[in-house]
Amino acid sequence: MIVHLHRVNQSEYITKLEAQNKLLLEQVTLLTYELRDMKRLLFGRKSERFLPQSPTAQLDLLQFMSETAQPAAITQEMKVVKKQTAEIKPTGRHALPAHLPKVDIVLEPLEDTSGLEKIGEEITEQLDYAPGKLLVRRFIRPKYARMVADGTGYTEVLIAPLPDFPIDKGIPAPGLLAQILVDKHVDHLPIYRQIKRYQRDGVKLSASTISGWLDATADLLQPLGQELIKVVFSGDYVQADETPLPILNGETKGAVHTGYLWAYHSPPDQLIFYDFQPGRGKDGPIHLLKDYTGYLQTDGYGVYEHAAIGGRTDIMLMHCMAHARRYFEKALDNDKQRAEHFLTEVQKLYAIERRAREANLSVGEILALRQQEALPLLDALKKWLQDNYMQVLPKSKIGKAIAYSLPRWDRLSLYTTDGRLQLDNNNIENAMRPVALGRKNFLFAGSNEGGKRLALFYSLLASCKKQEVNPWEYLRDVLERMPRSKISQLRDLLPDRWGSIEERKKDQSANTTCSKS
């Protein structure tokens, strides 16, 4: 009886040791990969590019020697290889743009050339730069006296009215305001650096003065921002993402709290809207999406679940394949075989999308191609995830990768049901890069109101980038026209339509010039 109890206790002890060993193994695995992540963050490459290794890329030396020692079998199979003609790329310098102004410097020979016949000329071009200069716009309004025709002998003064300015009674013209905005939000030049640059031209401006100009400019552009919101959410396909933005809290000097810029991108219109929120909670997206119906593509952040799904059936939530792929790319050091299998299959999905773009397929053709080629790959990957889920440690990198992707797989595959949808959310993530660069330069926003102002300016400038519109030319023109624009005209002032309007104006002026000549 005593021996039996001893055996029972020993069995329980072994069970406890096994459980403890499993727990320690998971902890060691987790800490090991956290250490690798930190080393990679500090010293490793940041690219997520995956290059699968061919099984024959690396051969064992003994295996190679043993194979080469045997005479090769002679086969009758013959392959005809067509030599592909390499594309001839132009060499030498690129021609300088024809629209640049030219300054001609004529160099005559030192000898006397009087009476000689000119037989030609040699032209050598250099690309030069003249730094931008401040200028003063003077509105000169002649005044005229006219006698009042009422027999009183009084005179009436005639003078032209001033045009509407972006800032009432302010000295900054549209071009200067546009330059300040582009310098800060596109070229990431903080205000204090701009001030030093203007001082070199003898113009002294204070930070408070420029801040006041930016506040007034934001007030002027606010209706345009509201119009941008309506256009972005008027469609049925929106991509969303968020990024932190440090904000001075105003209570303790130097102390900041973390606000967030939420970006919403409309792929059909190629327009982007940023919304500033003091936190990362669900209130912001719930408010903006309250009237939206259609597809919403996001990462796996749970707030979008509440905003899009909470009791609603008119929003179809999609997920981003790039986020899923990222987890497996990080798991290459943990379980190379499984991670490489997933990444290789996902590369096939991206190859299908690349073929569709290169062939310029229609929406219907893209849908047919996805149903025929992408859908079987996705179904096979889903089964592979299910089969491997129970075979890996939950806290390992590969375990977390599978745990992230498997419950989201149906939403990751939803893009195959509509040819307009995209495989990933990379477009909206690329739109976040200017915000990240800006944080490194101006560090933080001065207040929550400053965060809202940043969001408005980023919205218009990011949309300009999407539409390949010159941001300075756009802002200069819009700031000049906004004071006299009606609400019904705001849609034509957004970057996607502004370019076409300007081109029509240029065509009309060119036709007018030709007809006069």
Backbone torsions as a table, in degrees:
resi	resn	phi	psi	omega
1	MET	NA	-40.0	179.3
2	ILE	-65.3	-41.7	179.5
3	VAL	-62.8	-38.6	-179.8
4	HIS	-63.2	-44.0	177.6
5	LEU	-63.6	-39.2	179.4
6	HIS	-61.9	-40.7	178.7
7	ARG	-66.1	-38.9	178.3
8	VAL	-62.5	-47.5	179.2
9	ASN	-61.8	-39.2	178.9
10	GLN	-65.1	-39.1	178.7
11	SER	-65.1	-42.4	177.4
12	GLU	-64.4	-39.4	179.8
13	TYR	-62.5	-42.5	178.7
14	ILE	-64.4	-40.3	178.6
15	THR	-62.4	-43.0	177.9
16	LYS	-63.7	-41.3	178.7
17	LEU	-63.4	-40.1	178.8
18	GLU	-64.1	-42.1	178.8
19	ALA	-64.9	-42.5	178.8
20	GLN	-64.8	-40.0	179.1
21	ASN	-63.1	-40.5	178.4
22	LYS	-64.4	-42.2	179.1
23	LEU	-63.4	-44.6	179.1
24	LEU	-64.5	-37.3	178.7
25	LEU	-63.3	-41.6	177.9
26	GLU	-64.7	-40.6	179.7
27	GLN	-65.7	-42.8	178.7
28	VAL	-63.6	-42.3	178.8
29	THR	-61.5	-45.2	-179.9
30	LEU	-62.4	-47.1	-179.3
31	LEU	-65.8	-35.4	178.9
32	THR	-61.1	-45.2	-177.1
33	TYR	-79.0	-25.1	171.3
34	GLU	-65.9	-39.7	177.0
35	LEU	-64.5	-41.4	178.6
36	ARG	-64.6	-38.1	178.2
37	ASP	-63.4	-40.7	179.0
38	MET	-65.8	-41.2	178.0
39	LYS	-65.3	-39.1	178.8
40	ARG	-66.1	-38.9	178.9
41	LEU	-63.2	-37.1	-177.5
42	LEU	-83.1	-42.4	-169.3
43	PHE	-120.9	-17.1	-170.5
44	GLY	-89.2	178.5	178.6
45	ARG	-77.1	149.4	-179.8
46	LYS	-95.8	-13.8	-176.7
47	SER	-68.9	146.3	176.8
48	GLU	-100.6	12.0	-177.2
49	ARG	-63.9	134.9	-178.9
50	PHE	-117.2	123.8	176.5
51	LEU	-115.5	102.8	-178.8
52	PRO	-66.0	140.2	179.6
53	GLN	-88.4	132.9	177.3
54	SER	-69.7	142.5	179.3
55	PRO	-58.1	-25.6	-178.2
56	THR	-97.6	7.5	-177.4
57	ALA	-69.7	-34.8	-179.1
58	GLN	-124.3	112.8	-178.7
59	LEU	-108.2	141.0	175.0
60	ASP	-66.1	138.3	-174.8
61	LEU	-61.4	-43.9	-179.5
62	LEU	-65.2	-38.8	178.6
63	GLN	-64.1	-40.2	179.7
64	PHE	-64.4	-41.7	-178.6
65	MET	-67.5	-39.2	-179.2
66	SER	-68.0	-33.7	179.8
67	GLU	-74.0	-37.8	-178.9
68	THR	-75.6	-18.2	179.3
69	ALA	-72.8	-24.5	-179.8
70	GLN	-86.1	138.9	178.1
71	PRO	-64.9	139.2	-178.8
72	ALA	-72.7	139.2	178.6
73	ALA	-71.4	137.4	-178.7
74	ILE	-88.4	124.4	178.4
75	THR	-118.8	157.8	-178.0
76	GLN	-92.3	-1.6	-176.8
77	GLU	-70.3	132.3	179.2
78	MET	-124.9	138.4	178.9
79	LYS	-117.5	133.0	176.9
80	VAL	-97.3	115.7	-178.8
81	VAL	-104.6	120.4	178.1
82	LYS	-87.9	127.0	-180.0
83	LYS	-74.5	123.7	179.6
84	GLN	-83.9	130.4	179.6
85	THR	-74.4	121.7	-178.7
86	ALA	-68.8	140.0	178.3
87	GLU	-69.1	126.9	-178.6
88	ILE	-82.9	116.3	179.8
89	LYS	-94.0	140.3	179.5
90	PRO	-65.3	142.7	180.0
91	THR	-109.5	167.9	179.3
92	GLY	87.8	-172.0	-177.5
93	ARG	-76.4	150.9	172.7
94	HIS	-77.0	146.6	177.0
95	ALA	-65.5	139.9	178.8
96	LEU	-72.2	145.6	-177.2
97	PRO	-56.2	137.6	-175.6
98	ALA	-72.1	-23.0	-174.9
99	HIS	-79.3	-10.3	-179.0
100	LEU	-69.7	139.0	176.7
101	PRO	-64.2	147.3	-175.6
102	LYS	-119.4	138.0	175.1
103	VAL	-113.2	114.5	-177.1
104	ASP	-90.1	127.8	176.4
105	ILE	-117.6	110.0	-176.1
106	VAL	-91.0	123.3	179.8
107	LEU	-110.2	106.7	179.3
108	GLU	-87.3	149.8	176.4
109	PRO	-60.5	154.7	179.2
110	LEU	-70.1	-26.2	-179.9
111	GLU	-75.5	161.9	178.4
112	ASP	-72.3	124.4	-177.7
113	THR	-110.1	9.6	-179.5
114	SER	-63.6	134.0	-179.9
115	GLY	84.1	-4.3	-179.8
116	LEU	-89.5	150.6	-179.9
117	GLU	-90.8	128.8	177.7
118	LYS	-78.8	122.6	-175.9
119	ILE	-107.1	0.9	-179.7
120	GLY	155.9	-169.3	178.8
121	GLU	-157.0	152.0	175.0
122	GLU	-103.9	131.8	-178.6
123	ILE	-117.9	122.4	176.0
124	THR	-117.1	126.7	-175.9
125	GLU	-107.0	141.1	171.6
126	GLN	-126.0	146.2	176.9
127	LEU	-94.8	116.7	-175.9
128	ASP	-115.1	172.8	-179.1
129	TYR	-143.3	132.9	172.8
130	ALA	-116.1	119.0	-175.7
131	PRO	-61.2	147.4	179.4
132	GLY	-61.6	142.7	-177.8
133	LYS	-122.6	146.3	172.2
134	LEU	-73.1	148.7	176.2
135	LEU	-139.6	163.6	-178.7
136	VAL	-111.5	123.3	174.2
137	ARG	-92.9	120.4	179.7
138	ARG	-108.7	123.6	176.0
139	PHE	-96.4	102.8	-177.9
140	ILE	-95.7	120.2	-176.5
141	ARG	-119.3	101.9	176.7
142	PRO	-60.9	143.5	178.0
143	LYS	-110.9	138.9	-177.4
144	TYR	-127.0	144.6	177.6
145	ALA	-104.5	133.2	179.7
146	ARG	-134.1	133.3	179.0
147	MET	-70.1	136.2	177.4
148	VAL	-78.6	127.7	-174.8
149	ALA	-83.8	54.0	176.7
150	ASP	-125.3	8.3	177.4
151	GLY	79.8	2.5	-178.3
152	THR	-85.0	-18.3	-179.1
153	GLY	84.8	4.0	178.5
154	TYR	-77.3	152.4	176.8
155	THR	-109.0	150.3	179.0
156	GLU	-115.1	133.5	-178.7
157	VAL	-93.4	125.7	176.9
158	LEU	-104.3	128.9	178.3
159	ILE	-151.8	141.3	-179.7
160	ALA	-69.6	142.2	177.3
161	PRO	-73.3	153.6	174.3
162	LEU	-72.1	146.2	173.8
163	PRO	-69.7	165.1	176.8
164	ASP	-71.6	130.1	179.3
165	PHE	-101.1	155.0	176.4
166	PRO	-57.9	-40.2	177.4
167	ILE	-119.4	115.5	-176.6
168	ASP	-59.6	125.4	-179.6
169	LYS	62.5	17.3	178.6
170	GLY	-96.5	155.9	-177.8
171	ILE	-87.1	-18.2	-176.8
172	PRO	-76.5	128.7	175.1
173	ALA	-83.4	165.9	-179.1
174	PRO	-55.4	-37.5	-178.3
175	GLY	-64.5	-39.9	179.6
176	LEU	-69.2	-43.4	178.5
177	LEU	-61.5	-42.0	179.0
178	ALA	-62.9	-40.1	-179.5
179	GLN	-65.5	-41.2	178.9
180	ILE	-62.5	-43.2	-179.7
181	LEU	-65.4	-44.3	-178.9
182	VAL	-68.1	-40.8	178.6
183	ASP	-59.1	-41.1	-175.6
184	LYS	-81.0	-45.8	-168.6
185	HIS	-97.8	-16.4	176.4
186	VAL	-106.1	-47.0	-178.8
187	ASP	-97.7	1.3	171.4
188	HIS	58.3	43.4	178.5
189	LEU	-102.2	109.6	-178.1
190	PRO	-59.5	159.6	-175.5
191	ILE	-60.5	-39.6	-176.3
192	TYR	-65.6	-29.8	176.1
193	ARG	-72.9	-36.9	176.9
194	GLN	-63.5	-39.9	179.6
195	ILE	-59.4	-43.3	179.1
196	LYS	-63.9	-35.5	179.9
197	ARG	-68.1	-40.3	178.4
198	TYR	-69.1	-29.5	177.3
199	GLN	-63.8	-30.3	177.4
200	ARG	-65.4	-21.8	176.2
201	ASP	-95.0	7.9	176.7
202	GLY	83.4	12.1	-179.7
203	VAL	-108.9	119.3	-179.0
204	LYS	-99.6	118.4	178.3
205	LEU	-124.9	141.4	178.4
206	SER	-96.6	158.2	178.3
207	ALA	-62.4	-36.7	179.9
208	SER	-66.9	-35.2	178.2
209	THR	-64.8	-47.2	-179.5
210	ILE	-67.3	-36.9	177.0
211	SER	-61.1	-40.5	176.3
212	GLY	-64.0	-38.7	176.4
213	TRP	-61.6	-42.2	-178.8
214	LEU	-66.9	-37.8	176.4
215	ASP	-61.1	-46.0	-179.9
216	ALA	-65.6	-37.1	178.0
217	THR	-65.9	-40.0	177.7
218	ALA	-63.5	-40.5	176.8
219	ASP	-61.4	-39.9	180.0
220	LEU	-66.1	-39.0	-176.1
221	LEU	-87.6	-5.5	-176.4
222	GLN	-56.0	-44.6	177.1
223	PRO	-60.0	-33.1	177.9
224	LEU	-68.1	-36.6	175.7
225	GLY	-64.3	-39.2	177.2
226	GLN	-65.2	-36.7	176.9
227	GLU	-66.2	-36.6	177.9
228	LEU	-63.5	-40.2	177.3
229	ILE	-59.5	-46.3	-177.9
230	LYS	-61.7	-40.6	-178.3
231	VAL	-69.0	-43.2	-178.2
232	VAL	-61.6	-40.8	-177.1
233	PHE	-94.6	5.1	176.5
234	SER	-81.0	-18.8	177.8
235	GLY	-84.0	-166.9	-179.1
236	ASP	-124.2	23.0	177.3
237	TYR	-149.6	116.4	-178.0
238	VAL	-135.3	137.9	172.6
239	GLN	-106.4	142.8	-174.8
240	ALA	-135.5	148.5	175.6
241	ASP	-160.6	169.0	-179.5
242	GLU	-142.2	155.6	179.5
243	THR	-147.0	146.4	-177.6
244	PRO	-72.3	151.9	176.0
245	LEU	-141.3	107.9	-180.0
246	PRO	-61.4	138.9	-177.8
247	ILE	-129.6	132.1	172.9
248	LEU	-65.8	130.2	-176.8
249	ASN	-83.2	-13.2	175.9
250	GLY	79.3	-8.4	-178.7
251	GLU	-93.2	-45.6	-179.8
252	THR	-119.4	132.2	-177.7
253	LYS	-60.8	126.0	178.3
254	GLY	84.9	-10.7	-178.8
255	ALA	-82.3	143.3	-178.8
256	VAL	-130.1	156.6	167.8
257	HIS	-122.7	164.3	-173.3
258	THR	-97.3	113.2	169.1
259	GLY	-95.9	-179.9	-177.5
260	TYR	-140.4	139.9	169.5
261	LEU	-99.9	119.5	178.1
262	TRP	-99.7	122.9	-177.7
263	ALA	-105.3	137.4	178.1
264	TYR	-128.1	122.2	-174.7
265	HIS	-117.0	131.6	175.3
266	SER	-100.9	101.1	-179.8
267	PRO	-58.2	-38.6	178.9
268	PRO	-63.2	-39.5	-177.3
269	ASP	-93.3	-13.8	-176.6
270	GLN	56.0	47.4	177.0
271	LEU	-125.1	148.4	-176.8
272	ILE	-128.4	137.1	175.5
273	PHE	-124.5	132.5	176.3
274	TYR	-105.8	136.7	177.3
275	ASP	-122.8	124.2	177.9
276	PHE	-88.7	135.3	175.2
277	GLN	-134.4	142.4	-178.8
278	PRO	-69.8	-9.4	179.3
279	GLY	-146.5	-173.5	-177.5
280	ARG	-109.7	22.7	-179.1
281	GLY	-78.0	-176.9	-173.1
282	LYS	-84.9	-9.3	-173.9
283	ASP	-62.3	-42.5	-177.9
284	GLY	-60.6	-58.0	-179.6
285	PRO	-65.5	-33.0	178.7
286	ILE	-62.3	-41.5	-179.5
287	HIS	-65.8	-45.4	-176.8
288	LEU	-70.8	-31.1	-175.4
289	LEU	-93.7	8.1	-172.8
290	LYS	-63.8	-31.1	-179.5
291	ASP	-108.8	5.9	-176.2
292	TYR	-87.2	141.8	173.4
293	THR	-134.4	135.1	178.8
294	GLY	141.7	-156.6	-179.1
295	TYR	-87.0	138.8	174.6
296	LEU	-128.2	114.1	-177.2
297	GLN	-104.5	123.8	-175.9
298	THR	-141.7	178.5	168.3
299	ASP	-81.0	-163.2	-175.9
300	GLY	-88.1	14.9	-176.9
301	TYR	-64.6	129.8	-171.5
302	GLY	-67.2	-21.2	-179.3
303	VAL	-60.1	-36.3	179.9
304	TYR	-65.6	-27.7	175.4
305	GLU	-60.6	-46.3	-179.9
306	HIS	-66.8	-40.0	-176.1
307	ALA	-71.0	-36.7	-172.6
308	ALA	-99.6	-32.7	-171.1
309	ILE	-101.3	-29.4	-170.8
310	GLY	-48.0	85.6	177.6
311	GLY	77.9	5.4	-177.0
312	ARG	-110.8	147.4	176.9
313	THR	-119.9	1.2	-177.0
314	ASP	-95.3	1.8	174.1
315	ILE	-119.3	125.2	178.6
316	MET	-102.9	111.3	-176.4
317	LEU	-81.7	129.1	176.5
318	MET	-115.2	158.2	175.8
319	HIS	-119.3	171.2	-169.8
320	CYS	-106.8	123.4	-179.4
321	MET	-67.9	-28.4	179.9
322	ALA	-63.8	-34.9	177.9
323	HIS	-67.9	-42.6	177.9
324	ALA	-63.3	-42.9	-179.7
325	ARG	-62.8	-34.5	-177.5
326	ARG	-61.0	-39.5	179.2
327	TYR	-62.8	-41.1	-179.1
328	PHE	-73.6	-31.6	176.3
329	GLU	-63.3	-37.0	177.6
330	LYS	-73.5	-18.7	-178.0
331	ALA	-90.5	4.8	-179.0
332	LEU	-61.1	-33.9	179.3
333	ASP	-77.6	-16.0	-177.7
334	ASN	-90.5	-55.4	-178.6
335	ASP	-139.5	86.7	-171.5
336	LYS	-62.9	-39.1	-175.6
337	GLN	-64.4	-49.6	-179.2
338	ARG	-67.6	-42.9	-178.6
339	ALA	-63.5	-42.6	179.8
340	GLU	-65.3	-36.9	178.7
341	HIS	-61.5	-47.1	-179.2
342	PHE	-63.6	-46.9	-177.8
343	LEU	-63.8	-36.4	178.6
344	THR	-65.4	-42.0	179.5
345	GLU	-67.4	-37.6	178.6
346	VAL	-68.1	-34.0	175.8
347	GLN	-60.6	-33.8	177.2
348	LYS	-65.4	-37.0	177.5
349	LEU	-64.2	-42.5	179.0
350	TYR	-68.8	-31.6	177.3
351	ALA	-65.2	-36.0	176.7
352	ILE	-63.6	-44.6	179.0
353	GLU	-64.3	-38.0	179.2
354	ARG	-65.0	-41.0	177.4
355	ARG	-61.8	-39.6	-179.8
356	ALA	-64.7	-40.6	179.2
357	ARG	-67.2	-45.2	-177.7
358	GLU	-64.9	-33.5	179.0
359	ALA	-84.3	-3.9	179.6
360	ASN	53.6	49.5	-177.4
361	LEU	-73.1	152.9	175.2
362	SER	-75.5	171.4	-179.4
363	VAL	-60.7	-42.3	179.0
364	GLY	-65.2	-39.4	179.0
365	GLU	-68.3	-37.7	177.0
366	ILE	-63.0	-42.8	178.9
367	LEU	-61.5	-44.5	179.5
368	ALA	-62.7	-40.9	179.6
369	LEU	-64.5	-42.1	179.0
370	ARG	-65.4	-41.5	-179.7
371	GLN	-65.1	-34.7	-176.7
372	GLN	-80.5	-39.4	-172.2
373	GLU	-112.7	-42.0	-175.1
374	ALA	-77.5	-39.7	-175.5
375	LEU	-61.3	-44.2	175.6
376	PRO	-60.0	-37.7	177.7
377	LEU	-64.0	-42.3	179.7
378	LEU	-65.5	-41.4	178.5
379	ASP	-63.3	-41.7	178.9
380	ALA	-66.3	-38.5	178.4
381	LEU	-66.8	-36.6	178.0
382	LYS	-62.8	-44.1	178.3
383	LYS	-64.3	-37.6	178.4
384	TRP	-64.3	-41.1	177.8
385	LEU	-62.7	-43.3	179.1
386	GLN	-63.1	-41.1	-178.5
387	ASP	-68.6	-32.2	-174.8
388	ASN	-95.1	-8.1	-174.7
389	TYR	-61.2	-41.1	-177.2
390	MET	-86.4	-0.5	-176.6
391	GLN	-100.5	1.0	-176.4
392	VAL	-124.2	158.2	177.0
393	LEU	-71.1	131.8	-176.2
394	PRO	-58.9	-35.1	-176.1
395	LYS	-92.0	0.9	176.3
396	SER	-77.0	166.0	-179.4
397	LYS	-62.2	-43.1	-179.5
398	ILE	-69.2	-33.8	176.6
399	GLY	-64.5	-43.4	178.3
400	LYS	-66.7	-35.4	179.4
401	ALA	-63.9	-45.3	179.7
402	ILE	-68.2	-40.6	-179.8
403	ALA	-64.6	-29.2	176.9
404	TYR	-73.9	-44.7	-170.4
405	SER	-79.7	-40.8	-170.4
406	LEU	-59.7	-50.3	-179.5
407	PRO	-69.5	-14.7	-179.5
408	ARG	-103.5	6.5	-169.3
409	TRP	-64.3	-39.9	179.9
410	ASP	-62.3	-37.6	178.7
411	ARG	-77.5	-25.9	173.1
412	LEU	-70.2	-26.8	-178.6
413	SER	-92.6	-3.5	-173.7
414	LEU	-64.4	-22.4	-178.4
415	TYR	-64.4	-18.9	-179.5
416	THR	-76.8	-3.4	-179.0
417	THR	-95.3	-5.3	-178.0
418	ASP	-152.8	126.1	-176.9
419	GLY	-68.2	-13.5	179.2
420	ARG	-82.8	-21.4	-174.1
421	LEU	-77.1	160.8	-176.2
422	GLN	-115.8	155.1	-176.0
423	LEU	-70.4	-31.2	-176.7
424	ASP	-140.4	-179.5	-176.4
425	ASN	-106.2	23.4	-172.0
426	ASN	-63.7	-29.1	180.0
427	ASN	-60.6	-43.6	-178.1
428	ILE	-75.7	-31.7	176.7
429	GLU	-66.4	-37.6	177.0
430	ASN	-64.5	-31.3	178.6
431	ALA	-69.7	-17.3	179.2
432	MET	-82.5	-15.3	-175.8
433	ARG	-62.6	-42.4	176.7
434	PRO	-59.9	-33.1	177.8
435	VAL	-65.2	-43.2	179.2
436	ALA	-63.9	-40.3	177.4
437	LEU	-66.5	-37.9	178.0
438	GLY	-63.2	-39.4	179.2
439	ARG	-59.9	-35.0	-178.7
440	LYS	-70.8	-19.5	-176.4
441	ASN	-102.8	-54.1	-179.8
442	PHE	-95.3	-2.2	167.2
443	LEU	70.1	-46.6	-175.6
444	PHE	-161.0	167.9	170.8
445	ALA	-97.5	150.0	-173.4
446	GLY	-73.5	-21.5	-177.7
447	SER	-166.6	175.5	175.5
448	ASN	-63.1	-36.7	176.7
449	GLU	-64.9	-36.5	175.5
450	GLY	-64.9	-34.6	176.1
451	GLY	-64.8	-39.6	177.4
452	LYS	-65.5	-38.6	178.4
453	ARG	-64.6	-43.5	176.6
454	LEU	-58.9	-42.7	-178.8
455	ALA	-60.4	-42.0	179.3
456	LEU	-63.8	-48.0	-178.9
457	PHE	-65.2	-42.6	177.9
458	TYR	-61.3	-35.8	-178.9
459	SER	-60.5	-50.2	-177.4
460	LEU	-69.1	-40.6	-176.6
461	LEU	-73.3	-37.1	176.4
462	ALA	-66.8	-35.5	176.6
463	SER	-67.7	-35.7	173.9
464	CYS	-59.9	-43.1	179.8
465	LYS	-63.2	-40.8	178.8
466	LYS	-62.4	-37.9	-177.4
467	GLN	-89.3	2.3	-178.5
468	GLU	56.0	45.0	178.9
469	VAL	-104.4	137.5	176.6
470	ASN	-63.4	116.0	-172.5
471	PRO	-66.2	-35.7	-179.4
472	TRP	-68.8	-44.4	178.5
473	GLU	-62.4	-39.4	179.8
474	TYR	-63.5	-51.9	-177.1
475	LEU	-65.6	-39.8	179.1
476	ARG	-59.7	-44.4	-178.9
477	ASP	-69.3	-44.1	-177.6
478	VAL	-66.3	-41.4	179.9
479	LEU	-65.2	-28.8	178.2
480	GLU	-76.5	-30.9	-175.1
481	ARG	-94.5	-22.9	-175.0
482	MET	-58.6	-41.0	-177.6
483	PRO	-59.7	-24.5	-178.5
484	ARG	-112.8	9.1	-178.7
485	SER	-86.0	145.5	177.3
486	LYS	-92.4	163.6	179.2
487	ILE	-58.7	-37.5	-178.8
488	SER	-68.4	-15.6	-178.2
489	GLN	-96.3	-5.1	-174.4
490	LEU	-64.6	-35.5	-177.9
491	ARG	-59.3	-35.3	-179.2
492	ASP	-77.0	-7.8	178.7
493	LEU	-95.4	-3.8	175.6
494	LEU	-74.1	152.5	-171.3
495	PRO	-58.1	-29.8	-176.6
496	ASP	-71.0	-24.9	178.1
497	ARG	-105.6	-21.1	-177.3
498	TRP	-60.7	-42.5	-178.9
499	GLY	-60.1	-44.1	-179.0
500	SER	-66.2	-35.6	178.3
501	ILE	-64.0	-46.3	-179.7
502	GLU	-62.7	-38.0	179.1
503	GLU	-65.7	-38.8	178.3
504	ARG	-64.1	-40.1	178.5
505	LYS	-62.7	-41.9	179.9
506	LYS	-64.5	-40.7	179.0
507	ASP	-63.2	-42.0	179.8
508	GLN	-63.8	-42.7	179.3
509	SER	-66.6	-37.0	178.6
510	ALA	-65.4	-41.8	178.7
511	ASN	-65.2	-37.4	178.5
512	THR	-64.2	-42.3	178.9
513	THR	-63.3	-41.5	-179.6
514	CYS	-64.9	-41.2	-178.5
515	SER	-66.5	-36.0	178.7
516	LYS	-68.5	-37.2	-179.0
517	SER	-73.0	NA	NA
